[in-house]
């Protein structure tokens, strides 16, 4: 054990030590948790707004142009003429990229510290339920979502085959969605990824509530509802699109 003002004879005989049990980390755990909470909430807000924008696929055409295509053009020209074309879009992408790098680094850092701290005295299966399952699989669901993000960018942003269909055309968002989700394996992969997103995001929001120091009973009850309601809305909204296209309801 570690003590202060130790008996020198006891130290010589190896019974006690003045050395710390483990080295002090470069960054405190609370700081890493805070960064993960903030970056996680950024992604939570992003996927919600992204889902709302993508739901324009259900809106009627305007002057022969698909509503979601108009929305995509609006994002590319946001800030014009003050900013060059796609400047805002690239600024937003850089922020998201920085956030995901910090989030991934924090996840692995906390996972490593947790394993070192528990050592051989790790306790498992003490409680059950969805929340506990989500907690135990946060790292796994995070890795799955990272793979999904890479595939999603290759498929619907960059149009790189074989992730994207051969018919991919830059700027034709509606047609690209139809072509991509008409492939049943891709549609199923997107649907499963949204279920994983629900598990990861719901538990992540609840962790962020604690890490941000929100302790009031009323606030915690309200935010517990938000932690499950918002990810559920995102999941249902995002699943409806590939499912509607794969079943032929949209074409």
VEXBAPA-364551 format. One record per residue (C-alpha): x, y, z; chain; residue in one letter; residue number from 1. Coordinates in nm, 3 decimals, decimal comma, padded with zeros to 5 digits, always signed. Example, Ala and Ser with C-alpha at 12.3 -4.5 7.8 and 13.67 -1.06 7.14 Angstrom:
BEGIN
+---------+---------+---------+--------+--------+-----+
|       u |       v |       w | chaine | residu | num |
+---------+---------+---------+--------+--------+-----+
| +01,230 | -00,450 | +00,780 |      A |      A |   1 |
| +01,367 | -00,106 | +00,714 |      A |      S |   2 |
+---------+---------+---------+--------+--------+-----+
This chain:
BEGIN
+---------+---------+---------+--------+--------+-----+
|       u |       v |       w | chaine | residu | num |
+---------+---------+---------+--------+--------+-----+
| +00,000 | +00,000 | +00,000 |      A |      X |   1 |
| +00,098 | +00,366 | -00,037 |      A |      X |   2 |
| +00,133 | +00,586 | +00,272 |      A |      X |   3 |
| +00,272 | +00,923 | +00,375 |      A |      X |   4 |
| +00,533 | +00,972 | +00,649 |      A |      X |   5 |
| +00,616 | +00,603 | +00,627 |      A |      X |   6 |
| +00,833 | +00,408 | +00,868 |      A |      X |   7 |
| +01,173 | +00,383 | +00,696 |      A |      X |   8 |
| +01,235 | +00,033 | +00,830 |      A |      X |   9 |
| +00,905 | -00,085 | +00,687 |      A |      X |  10 |
| +01,004 | +00,056 | +00,348 |      A |      X |  11 |
| +01,342 | -00,120 | +00,360 |      A |      X |  12 |
| +01,174 | -00,454 | +00,430 |      A |      X |  13 |
| +00,929 | -00,400 | +00,144 |      A |      X |  14 |
| +00,615 | -00,399 | +00,357 |      A |      X |  15 |
| +00,499 | -00,058 | +00,236 |      A |      X |  16 |
| +00,603 | +00,187 | -00,032 |      A |      X |  17 |
| +00,590 | +00,559 | -00,097 |      A |      X |  18 |
| +00,564 | +00,504 | -00,471 |      A |      X |  19 |
| +00,221 | +00,560 | -00,632 |      A |      X |  20 |
| +00,029 | +00,248 | -00,732 |      A |      X |  21 |
| +00,020 | +00,370 | -01,094 |      A |      X |  22 |
| +00,168 | +00,658 | -01,289 |      A |      X |  23 |
| -00,040 | +00,972 | -01,315 |      A |      X |  24 |
| -00,185 | +00,994 | -01,669 |      A |      X |  25 |
| -00,103 | +01,285 | -01,898 |      A |      X |  26 |
| -00,471 | +01,379 | -01,919 |      A |      X |  27 |
| -00,713 | +01,334 | -01,627 |      A |      X |  28 |
| -00,998 | +01,093 | -01,681 |      A |      X |  29 |
| -01,259 | +01,361 | -01,615 |      A |      X |  30 |
| -01,120 | +01,569 | -01,902 |      A |      X |  31 |
| -01,139 | +01,276 | -02,145 |      A |      X |  32 |
| -01,496 | +01,202 | -02,036 |      A |      X |  33 |
| -01,587 | +01,567 | -02,086 |      A |      X |  34 |
| -01,441 | +01,566 | -02,439 |      A |      X |  35 |
| -01,628 | +01,245 | -02,519 |      A |      X |  36 |
| -01,952 | +01,392 | -02,385 |      A |      X |  37 |
| -01,922 | +01,708 | -02,594 |      A |      X |  38 |
| -01,815 | +01,530 | -02,914 |      A |      X |  39 |
| -02,084 | +01,266 | -02,863 |      A |      X |  40 |
| -02,353 | +01,534 | -02,832 |      A |      X |  41 |
| -02,219 | +01,698 | -03,149 |      A |      X |  42 |
| -02,271 | +01,370 | -03,334 |      A |      X |  43 |
| -02,612 | +01,321 | -03,174 |      A |      X |  44 |
| -02,725 | +01,662 | -03,297 |      A |      X |  45 |
| -02,572 | +01,595 | -03,639 |      A |      X |  46 |
| -02,748 | +01,262 | -03,697 |      A |      X |  47 |
| -03,080 | +01,421 | -03,593 |      A |      X |  48 |
| -03,044 | +01,713 | -03,835 |      A |      X |  49 |
| -02,909 | +01,479 | -04,105 |      A |      X |  50 |
| -03,211 | +01,253 | -04,067 |      A |      X |  51 |
| -03,455 | +01,545 | -04,089 |      A |      X |  52 |
| -03,284 | +01,666 | -04,407 |      A |      X |  53 |
| -03,288 | +01,320 | -04,564 |      A |      X |  54 |
| -03,662 | +01,285 | -04,499 |      A |      X |  55 |
| -03,708 | +01,536 | -04,782 |      A |      X |  56 |
| -03,692 | +01,228 | -05,002 |      A |      X |  57 |
| -04,064 | +01,193 | -04,928 |      A |      X |  58 |
| -04,150 | +01,549 | -05,035 |      A |      X |  59 |
| -04,286 | +01,620 | -05,386 |      A |      X |  60 |
| -04,065 | +01,760 | -05,660 |      A |      X |  61 |
| -04,037 | +02,134 | -05,707 |      A |      X |  62 |
| -04,026 | +02,247 | -06,072 |      A |      X |  63 |
| -03,915 | +01,900 | -06,170 |      A |      X |  64 |
| -03,631 | +01,892 | -05,914 |      A |      X |  65 |
| -03,639 | +01,648 | -05,623 |      A |      X |  66 |
| -03,676 | +01,824 | -05,288 |      A |      X |  67 |
| -03,377 | +01,641 | -05,141 |      A |      X |  68 |
| -03,165 | +01,751 | -05,439 |      A |      X |  69 |
| -03,261 | +02,113 | -05,369 |      A |      X |  70 |
| -03,165 | +02,060 | -05,006 |      A |      X |  71 |
| -02,826 | +01,921 | -05,111 |      A |      X |  72 |
| -02,764 | +02,221 | -05,336 |      A |      X |  73 |
| -02,862 | +02,453 | -05,051 |      A |      X |  74 |
| -02,593 | +02,294 | -04,830 |      A |      X |  75 |
| -02,331 | +02,330 | -05,103 |      A |      X |  76 |
| -02,413 | +02,700 | -05,160 |      A |      X |  77 |
| -02,469 | +02,798 | -04,795 |      A |      X |  78 |
| -02,285 | +03,121 | -04,716 |      A |      X |  79 |
| -02,267 | +03,233 | -05,080 |      A |      X |  80 |
| -02,170 | +03,474 | -05,217 |      A |      X |  81 |
| -01,960 | +03,567 | -04,914 |      A |      X |  82 |
| -01,806 | +03,219 | -04,899 |      A |      X |  83 |
| -01,692 | +03,007 | -05,194 |      A |      X |  84 |
| -01,908 | +02,713 | -05,297 |      A |      X |  85 |
| -01,907 | +02,423 | -05,044 |      A |      X |  86 |
| -01,701 | +02,625 | -04,792 |      A |      X |  87 |
| -01,956 | +02,581 | -04,513 |      A |      X |  88 |
| -01,995 | +02,213 | -04,598 |      A |      X |  89 |
| -01,621 | +02,150 | -04,574 |      A |      X |  90 |
| -01,595 | +02,350 | -04,252 |      A |      X |  91 |
| -01,867 | +02,132 | -04,103 |      A |      X |  92 |
| -01,689 | +01,816 | -04,225 |      A |      X |  93 |
| -01,362 | +01,927 | -04,064 |      A |      X |  94 |
| -01,541 | +01,986 | -03,732 |      A |      X |  95 |
| -01,699 | +01,640 | -03,752 |      A |      X |  96 |
| -01,365 | +01,480 | -03,841 |      A |      X |  97 |
| -01,192 | +01,645 | -03,545 |      A |      X |  98 |
| -01,477 | +01,538 | -03,318 |      A |      X |  99 |
| -01,464 | +01,175 | -03,431 |      A |      X | 100 |
| -01,086 | +01,158 | -03,384 |      A |      X | 101 |
| -01,115 | +01,296 | -03,030 |      A |      X | 102 |
| -01,408 | +01,066 | -02,955 |      A |      X | 103 |
| -01,226 | +00,754 | -03,075 |      A |      X | 104 |
| -00,909 | +00,846 | -02,885 |      A |      X | 105 |
| -01,111 | +00,903 | -02,569 |      A |      X | 106 |
| -01,297 | +00,574 | -02,606 |      A |      X | 107 |
| -00,982 | +00,365 | -02,631 |      A |      X | 108 |
| -00,805 | +00,566 | -02,358 |      A |      X | 109 |
| -01,091 | +00,516 | -02,112 |      A |      X | 110 |
| -01,124 | +00,149 | -02,206 |      A |      X | 111 |
| -00,754 | +00,094 | -02,139 |      A |      X | 112 |
| -00,763 | +00,277 | -01,806 |      A |      X | 113 |
| -01,070 | +00,082 | -01,702 |      A |      X | 114 |
| -00,901 | -00,251 | -01,768 |      A |      X | 115 |
| -00,589 | -00,146 | -01,576 |      A |      X | 116 |
| -00,791 | -00,017 | -01,281 |      A |      X | 117 |
| -01,007 | -00,328 | -01,248 |      A |      X | 118 |
| -00,722 | -00,571 | -01,302 |      A |      X | 119 |
| -00,812 | -00,927 | -01,207 |      A |      X | 120 |
| -01,095 | -00,808 | -00,982 |      A |      X | 121 |
| -01,333 | -00,718 | -01,265 |      A |      X | 122 |
| -01,697 | -00,790 | -01,181 |      A |      X | 123 |
| -01,946 | -00,886 | -01,450 |      A |      X | 124 |
| -02,309 | -00,991 | -01,484 |      A |      X | 125 |
| -02,410 | -00,810 | -01,164 |      A |      X | 126 |
| -02,715 | -00,654 | -01,330 |      A |      X | 127 |
| -02,893 | -00,699 | -01,660 |      A |      X | 128 |
| -03,114 | -00,508 | -01,900 |      A |      X | 129 |
| -03,079 | -00,303 | -02,218 |      A |      X | 130 |
| -02,881 | -00,027 | -02,048 |      A |      X | 131 |
| -02,624 | -00,273 | -01,914 |      A |      X | 132 |
| -02,597 | -00,445 | -02,253 |      A |      X | 133 |
| -02,543 | -00,107 | -02,422 |      A |      X | 134 |
| -02,278 | -00,018 | -02,163 |      A |      X | 135 |
| -02,082 | -00,341 | -02,214 |      A |      X | 136 |
| -02,092 | -00,309 | -02,595 |      A |      X | 137 |
| -02,017 | +00,063 | -02,634 |      A |      X | 138 |
| -01,672 | +00,000 | -02,780 |      A |      X | 139 |
| -01,804 | -00,268 | -03,017 |      A |      X | 140 |
| -02,100 | -00,060 | -03,137 |      A |      X | 141 |
| -01,865 | +00,236 | -03,179 |      A |      X | 142 |
| -01,636 | +00,033 | -03,408 |      A |      X | 143 |
| -01,936 | -00,088 | -03,610 |      A |      X | 144 |
| -02,056 | +00,271 | -03,652 |      A |      X | 145 |
| -01,709 | +00,381 | -03,762 |      A |      X | 146 |
| -01,713 | +00,113 | -04,034 |      A |      X | 147 |
| -02,063 | +00,224 | -04,131 |      A |      X | 148 |
| -01,952 | +00,589 | -04,160 |      A |      X | 149 |
| -01,667 | +00,488 | -04,393 |      A |      X | 150 |
| -01,906 | +00,281 | -04,608 |      A |      X | 151 |
| -02,167 | +00,559 | -04,608 |      A |      X | 152 |
| -01,914 | +00,817 | -04,731 |      A |      X | 153 |
| -01,788 | +00,585 | -05,004 |      A |      X | 154 |
| -02,144 | +00,499 | -05,104 |      A |      X | 155 |
| -02,347 | +00,820 | -05,102 |      A |      X | 156 |
| -02,087 | +01,099 | -05,079 |      A |      X | 157 |
| -01,792 | +00,994 | -05,295 |      A |      X | 158 |
| -01,961 | +00,732 | -05,514 |      A |      X | 159 |
| -01,674 | +00,484 | -05,494 |      A |      X | 160 |
| -01,763 | +00,140 | -05,626 |      A |      X | 161 |
| -01,831 | -00,131 | -05,518 |      A |      X | 162 |
| -01,968 | +00,050 | -05,212 |      A |      X | 163 |
| -02,164 | +00,280 | -05,443 |      A |      X | 164 |
| -02,375 | +00,159 | -05,736 |      A |      X | 165 |
| -02,249 | +00,199 | -06,092 |      A |      X | 166 |
| -02,528 | +00,450 | -06,159 |      A |      X | 167 |
| -02,395 | +00,700 | -05,901 |      A |      X | 168 |
| -02,398 | +01,064 | -06,018 |      A |      X | 169 |
| -02,259 | +01,346 | -05,802 |      A |      X | 170 |
| -02,533 | +01,585 | -05,693 |      A |      X | 171 |
| -02,821 | +01,350 | -05,782 |      A |      X | 172 |
| -02,903 | +01,260 | -05,422 |      A |      X | 173 |
| -03,250 | +01,116 | -05,489 |      A |      X | 174 |
| -03,135 | +00,893 | -05,774 |      A |      X | 175 |
| -02,828 | +00,781 | -05,577 |      A |      X | 176 |
| -03,043 | +00,682 | -05,278 |      A |      X | 177 |
| -03,278 | +00,483 | -05,501 |      A |      X | 178 |
| -02,989 | +00,308 | -05,676 |      A |      X | 179 |
| -02,806 | +00,227 | -05,351 |      A |      X | 180 |
| -03,099 | +00,108 | -05,138 |      A |      X | 181 |
| -03,244 | -00,096 | -05,423 |      A |      X | 182 |
| -02,965 | -00,339 | -05,336 |      A |      X | 183 |
| -03,110 | -00,550 | -05,054 |      A |      X | 184 |
| -02,774 | -00,632 | -04,885 |      A |      X | 185 |
| -02,696 | -00,259 | -04,862 |      A |      X | 186 |
| -03,045 | -00,174 | -04,734 |      A |      X | 187 |
| -03,021 | -00,445 | -04,465 |      A |      X | 188 |
| -02,676 | -00,321 | -04,363 |      A |      X | 189 |
| -02,810 | +00,036 | -04,322 |      A |      X | 190 |
| -03,107 | -00,087 | -04,119 |      A |      X | 191 |
| -02,887 | -00,291 | -03,883 |      A |      X | 192 |
| -02,646 | +00,003 | -03,851 |      A |      X | 193 |
| -02,935 | +00,223 | -03,736 |      A |      X | 194 |
| -03,024 | -00,028 | -03,462 |      A |      X | 195 |
| -02,660 | -00,017 | -03,350 |      A |      X | 196 |
| -02,674 | +00,364 | -03,362 |      A |      X | 197 |
| -02,977 | +00,359 | -03,131 |      A |      X | 198 |
| -02,794 | +00,146 | -02,873 |      A |      X | 199 |
| -02,477 | +00,354 | -02,888 |      A |      X | 200 |
| -02,642 | +00,696 | -02,898 |      A |      X | 201 |
| -02,899 | +00,631 | -02,624 |      A |      X | 202 |
| -02,640 | +00,512 | -02,375 |      A |      X | 203 |
| -02,395 | +00,779 | -02,489 |      A |      X | 204 |
| -02,642 | +01,060 | -02,423 |      A |      X | 205 |
| -02,712 | +00,923 | -02,076 |      A |      X | 206 |
| -02,339 | +00,901 | -02,002 |      A |      X | 207 |
| -02,298 | +01,260 | -02,122 |      A |      X | 208 |
| -02,568 | +01,371 | -01,879 |      A |      X | 209 |
| -02,365 | +01,230 | -01,589 |      A |      X | 210 |
| -02,026 | +01,346 | -01,722 |      A |      X | 211 |
| -02,155 | +01,701 | -01,766 |      A |      X | 212 |
| -02,251 | +01,707 | -01,398 |      A |      X | 213 |
| -02,629 | +01,714 | -01,435 |      A |      X | 214 |
| -02,751 | +01,575 | -01,102 |      A |      X | 215 |
| -03,097 | +01,724 | -01,043 |      A |      X | 216 |
| -03,367 | +01,457 | -01,021 |      A |      X | 217 |
| -03,612 | +01,636 | -01,250 |      A |      X | 218 |
| -03,346 | +01,714 | -01,509 |      A |      X | 219 |
| -03,219 | +01,357 | -01,505 |      A |      X | 220 |
| -03,570 | +01,214 | -01,547 |      A |      X | 221 |
| -03,638 | +01,446 | -01,839 |      A |      X | 222 |
| -03,303 | +01,377 | -02,002 |      A |      X | 223 |
| -03,346 | +01,003 | -01,956 |      A |      X | 224 |
| -03,655 | +01,029 | -02,175 |      A |      X | 225 |
| -03,458 | +01,237 | -02,428 |      A |      X | 226 |
| -03,173 | +00,983 | -02,422 |      A |      X | 227 |
| -03,407 | +00,715 | -02,557 |      A |      X | 228 |
| -03,662 | +00,924 | -02,749 |      A |      X | 229 |
| -03,420 | +01,112 | -02,977 |      A |      X | 230 |
| -03,218 | +00,802 | -03,081 |      A |      X | 231 |
| -03,547 | +00,615 | -03,139 |      A |      X | 232 |
| -03,673 | +00,893 | -03,368 |      A |      X | 233 |
| -03,343 | +00,893 | -03,557 |      A |      X | 234 |
| -03,349 | +00,514 | -03,590 |      A |      X | 235 |
| -03,709 | +00,498 | -03,716 |      A |      X | 236 |
| -03,663 | +00,790 | -03,955 |      A |      X | 237 |
| -03,341 | +00,653 | -04,104 |      A |      X | 238 |
| -03,473 | +00,296 | -04,130 |      A |      X | 239 |
| -03,784 | +00,413 | -04,315 |      A |      X | 240 |
| -03,580 | +00,533 | -04,615 |      A |      X | 241 |
| -03,386 | +00,219 | -04,715 |      A |      X | 242 |
| -03,688 | +00,007 | -04,627 |      A |      X | 243 |
| -03,925 | +00,214 | -04,843 |      A |      X | 244 |
| -03,684 | +00,201 | -05,139 |      A |      X | 245 |
| -03,602 | -00,170 | -05,103 |      A |      X | 246 |
| -03,974 | -00,254 | -05,093 |      A |      X | 247 |
| -04,043 | -00,042 | -05,401 |      A |      X | 248 |
| -04,253 | +00,224 | -05,227 |      A |      X | 249 |
| -04,015 | +00,491 | -05,360 |      A |      X | 250 |
| -03,869 | +00,480 | -05,708 |      A |      X | 251 |
+---------+---------+---------+--------+--------+-----+
